[in-house]
Amino acid sequence: MTPLELRASIGLSGIFGLRLLGMFVILPVFAIYAESLPGGDDLTLVGIAIGAYGLTQAILQIPFGWWSDRIGRKPVVYAGLVIFAVGSFVAAIAPNIYIVILGRVLQGAGAISAAVIAMTADLTREDQRAKAMAMIGSTIGASFALSLIASPWLDRVIGVPGIFALTGLLALAGIIVMWRVIPDVPQAPPAPGRALKDFWNVLTDPQLARLNWGIFALHAVLMALFIVVPFSLRDAGLPIAEHWKVYLPVMVGSFVLMLPPVMQAGNPLLLRRWFVISVALLLTGHLALPWLAADILFLSLFLLLFFVPFNVLEALLPTLTTRLAPAQAKGTAIGLYSTIQFFGTFFGAAAGGFIYKYWGMAGVVVLDAGLLAIWLILALGMRVPPVVSRP
């Protein structure tokens, strides 16, 4: 990667990671904190407060992506970070659960994921784009793991309101990173009257549809799985305060092991091969989970088997989406992709919780395996476009 590509990739990864940290970091502590708020004894409202972020993210990704195609990426990212910061501060000072919900809605309304990924595509060559997307993709697993490790400690030090305020301050810091670190992106204005046509072309493209199903399934599986895993670790004898001892080495190991496949993504044949292998590994690991869950070591191996292909796919999915999307509609394509990603997050959490309540781990495994089996069939018919290099 050139110094410009590396600088842009690191900066945009940081901004992207901030968004995910804002969604994940309250998960381990919010339900207990909510008991002290008026209305917080209603678990339905607590669930809405947690899920509102992902829902508004899903609804607004397409408009923000379309907007970034028309007025530029940076203005959209600035606006989204400001909205996110405002929502964080509203949640921090909330006197009841209803105002927390409002704050979470505002946090999610700063839906910049599509603009950030499209900007990454704008600033990197196709033969280097998978590496940039790998940096962004790895922030998802890293943000999730960091939230599980840091959230209880932050709760003790600054409390949940302090966590909300901290994420708001980090969003404002993200504005400075965007201004000082990320280069400007030259963009040609789109032809007038193309918005609906571009969206329709993106929506009906069969290859993009395969990738959109993939990101839906990947994030649904992630959220459903992490309803099961904390209970499995606890039942295997590991106290909740020590779960980081599993998550930390798993995330470090998965990042190291993901590098060889991602480094070979410039070759279309190898990219397709690693893509299919990664989906197959996710499916295989889930089918073996019921026999691995009772032992901490085996469960740790399962998590490693999960996060290696997860991180690989997090890098390859947006790389392929930006390659296949029409040049004038990359923001729109990534907007649709990000919308489906967050709907997958919402669906996985809701469906996984319901199924685990009534059918336990076996039910969640059946749900995840079904989603992944469909994805594997679709992946076998995937087309990988050749890399178009540019100086």
N, C-alpha and C positions, 0 to 999 in steps of 0.2 A: 504494500500500500504506500502511496505517496504521503509525505507529511501532512498535506491538506486533507487527504482522505482519513488518515489516522486521527487527526485533530477533530474533524467533524464527527467521526464515528464514536470517539470517546465522549465528546460533549453531548451528542444526541442520546447516547446510551444512558448517560447520567440523568438527563431530563426524562427519558422514558421510564427509567427505574423509579424515579420520584413518584410518578403516577401510580405505579403498581404498589409501591410502599404505602401510599396513602390509602389504598384499598385494603391491603393485607394487615397493616400494623395494629389495627384495633381489634382484629378478630379474636386473639386469645384472651382479651381482657374486657371487651365491651359489655358482654352480657351481664357480668358481675357488677360492673360500674353502673349499668342501667337500672339496677335494683334500687339505687339511691335517688333516682330521678322520678318526679311525678309522671305517672304513666308507664314507667319502666318495668312494672310488674306484669305488663301484658306482653307475652313473648311474641305475639304476632307483630306488635309495633317494634319490638327489638329486632325481629327478622327483617322488617321493612327498612329500619335504619341501616342495617348492615347491607342489604341488597340494593338500596336505592342508588348507591354510587354506580354499581355495574349496570343498572337498568338505564339511567340517564346517559351513561357512556354509550351504551348500545344504540339508543335512540338518536344521538347527536353525532355519531361518527361520520355518517354519510354527509350531512350538511356541512360539517367542518372540513371534510375532505374535498367536497365540491367547492367550498369557499376558498380553500387554499389553492385550487387550480386557477382561480379567477383573480384573487387579489395578492397572491404570494403566500409562501409558507410562513415566513417570520411573523407577519402581523397576526396570523391565526394562532400561532403558538403563544405570542405575547398575550393575546386576549384570553386564551384558554388558561394560562398560568395565573392570570389575575383573577379569573372567575374561581379557579380552584382555591387560591389563597383566601378569597372572601368566604367561600364555603367553609374552609378550615377554621377561620376565626369565628364564624357564626356558630359552628358546632362546639368550639371551645368555651363559649360563654353561654351556651344553651341552658336555660333554667328548667327545661322539661324535655321529654322524649320527642315531642313534636318539633321543637326547634332543632334538635339534633338531626331529625329526618330532613328538615329544610336544608341544614348545612351539608348533609351528605348528598342531597339532590344537587346543590350548587357545586360541590366538589366534582361530581360526575359530569356536570354540564360543561366543564372545561375539557372538552373531548378532543385532545390534541394528538392522540396516538396515530391517526391516519396521516396528519400533516407531518409528524416527525418521521414516520417510516417513508413517506413520499420524499421528504427532504433528504433522507439518507440515500435513497435511490438517485436523486438529482446530483448528489455530491460524490458519488462513487462510480467507478467503471463497472461494467457487468461482470468482468472476470474477477473483480475484487469485492463484489457486493455481498457475497455469502459471508465473507469475513466480518463485514460491517454488521450484517443482520445477526451474525453469531454473537457479537458483542451485545446487541440489543436483546436478542433472545435469551442470553444467559442471565440478563438482569431479572427475568421473571422468576426463575428458580432461586436466584440469589436474593431477590427481594422477599420471596416467600420464606426462605430459610432465615433471613435476617429478622423478619418480623416475628417469627416463632422464638428466636433467641433473645431479641432486644425488648420485645413488648413487655414481658413481665418486669424486667429491670426498669424500663422507662416508667411503667405504672407506679413502681415503688418510689421513684425519684421525683417525677413531675405530675403523676396522675394522668388519667385519660384526657382531661381538658388540656393539660400541658402537651400531650402527644398531638392533639389536634392543632394546637398553636404552633408546635414545632414543624409540622408538615406545611402549614401556611408560610412560615418563614423560609423553609426550603424551596417552596414554589417561587417566592420572590427572588431567592438566590438563583433559581433556574432562569429567570429573566435576564439576570446579569450574565450568566453563562451563554445564553443565546445571543446576547448583544456583543459580548467581547470575544467569544471563542468561535462561534459558528460562522463560517463565511456566508456572504449573500449568495442567493441562488438565482441565476438568470433564468427567467421564464418568459416564454412567448405567450401573449394573451390568447385564450381560446377563441375559436371562431364563434360569432354570435349565433344564438339559437341551437347550440349543440348540447346543452345541458341534459335534456331528457333523452336525446339520442345516445349520448355517451353512457348515461346510466343504464339505458336499456341494453346496449351492447355489452356492458360489463356484467349485467345481471343474467343475460342469456348465454354467455360464453361457456361452453361445456367444460373447458379446461379450468377456467377460473372457478366454476361451480365445484369441481373436485377439490380444489384447494380450500374453498370456503367450507365445505363439509369437514375437511381435515382440521381446520382451526376450531370449528365448533366442537368436534369430537375431542380434540386434544384438551381444551380447557374445561369441557364438561367432565371428562375423566379426571383431570387434576383436582377439581373441586370436590367431586364425589369421593375420590380416593382419600382426600385429607379430612373427610368426616370419619373414615374408618381407621386410618393409620394412628392418630393420637391415642384412641382407645386401645388399639392392638398393642402399642408400645407399653401403655400402662398395664394392660392385662398380662403382658409378658414379664412384668416385674420392674419396669423402668419408670421412676417417678416423673411427673410432668416437668418438674424443674430441671431434670437431666436429659430431656429429649434432644437438646441441642448437641449432646455428645454423639447422637446418631446423625442428625441433620447436617452438621458442619462437615464431617469427613465425607459424607455422601455427596454434598454439593461440590466440594473441592475435587473429589475423584471424578465426578461426572463431567466437570468442566474440562479436566485434563483429557479424558477419554473421548470427548466430543470433537477435539481439535483435528485429528486425522481425517474423519469424514468431511468436515467443513472445509478443510484446506484443499480437498479434492473436488470441491463443488464447481470449479471452473470447467470441468469435463462433464458434458451433458450425460454421457453414458454412466459414469461413476456416480453422478448426482442422483440419477434415477435409481440406481442400484442401492445406494445408501438410504434413500427415501423409503423404498419398499421394505428393506431390511429393518429400518427403524420402526415402522408401523407394525411389522410382524413381531418384533421384540416386545413392543408394548402389549400386544395381544397375548403372546406367550407368557409374559410375566404375570398378567392378570389371571390367566387360567391356572397358574401355579400358586397364586397368593393364598388360597385357603390352607395349603399344606405348609406354607412358610411363616404364617402369621404368629404362631405360638412361641417362636424363638427369636430373641433380639438379633442374633447374628444373621439368621436367615431373612428376617424382615429387613435388616440393613442391606443385605445383598439384593433383595427385591427392589428397594428404593434406588439403589445404584443402577440396577437394570432398567428401572423406570426413567430416571432422570437423564441418563446418557442419551437414549433416543429422543426423549422429550426435548432436550436442549438442541440436538441436531435438527429436529423438525421445526423448532422455533426459529432456527436460522434459515432453513431451506424454504419454508412456506412463504414468508414475505419476499424472499429472493425470487422465487418463481412467479409470484403474483406481480411483482414490478416488471419482470421480463415479459409476461404475457399480456399485461394491460396496454391499451392504446396509449401512445405517448402523451396525447393531450388530456388523458383521463386517468393518470396514475393516482392522483389524489382521490378521485371518485372510486376507483377500484379498491384502493387501500381503505377508504371509508367504509365500503360494503364489507370488506374482509374484517375490519376491526369491529364493526357492528355485530357481525355473526360471532366473532370471538367473545364479546362480552355477553351476548345472549347465551353462548355456551357456558360461560362462567355462572350466569344466573340459573340456567337450567340444571347444571351439574350440582350446584349447591342445594337447590330446592328439591330436585328429584332424588339426589343422593341422601339427603336428610330424611325424606319421607320413606324411602325404601329401606334405609338402615333401621329406622324405627320399627318397622313391621317385619322385615325379613332378614335383617342383620347383614353380615359381610357377604354372604352368598348372594343376596339380592343385588348388592352394589356391584359385585363381580359380574353378574349376568348383564346388568345395565351397561357397564363399561365394555365388556367383551362384545356385546351386540354393536355398540357404536364403532368399536375398533375393527370388527369383522367387516362391516359395511365399508369402512374407510380402506381397508386392505384391498377389497375388490375394486374400489374406484381407483386406488393408486396403481394397480396393475395396468390400467388403461391410460395412465398419465403420459402426456407428451412433454418433453423437455426441449425448449427452443435452444438453438445454438447461441453461444455467447457472441455479442457484438462488441468488440473492443473499440475504445476511443482513446485518444491520447490524453 
